[in-house]
Every structure is written in structure tokens, then in C-alpha cells.
């Protein structure tokens, strides 16, 4: 089962923007139809050498909180 993460896409467009040089963010943003902030974030992650987690896609604690409604005594 493949779990899609946006991190590889960000890293790829960030790398392409770095290879494109000056005005690379705008060019790659138009070429791949992604927002400029996404490209900049990818460049930032590449420069900071952020290593993606092994199998976790979401952060711990994310998602819907547990509902204690059913546990209440009547």
C-alpha cells in the first residue's frame, strides 16, 4: 500500500527551482502548476537537509480528538 506524501513533490520542485537559478521559483511554479510557497518550502527543506520520517506521514497527535460522550454515565 502506497501512502502519498507531499514531501517528495516539494523536494523535487525545490530541486528544479534551484537548478533553474534566478527566477527559478516562478518558472517551476508555472511549469508544475504548484504554488510559489510550495516551491520555496521545498528549497528550504533541501537546504536544511530535513530528512523525512520513515513511515509516518502525519504528525503525532493530528486528527480528530476522541469523543468521551459515550463514556459518560447516565
Steps between C-alpha positions, in 0.01 A plus 500: 500500500640839398438797726524827306703771662550846359857519625660324198313734266617805697858378498491434126360841404742662744790322333378602154471861616856490632624359168310769306690775682376858508118520476488122527218504757263681265594284201464170685179618665341560160649189341380256768185694593584533870496805723818705539496444875512124441808538283668727755422257780655218297815704446514581871462134596778402259735764633428402862538131411177401671474121484146366463381255766515130419132407470309778673313737273315696766627647822422334829184640656348608170146415402169492676499495878329216684140554600431421866124547457426126500705439814287724721269322741131579475 
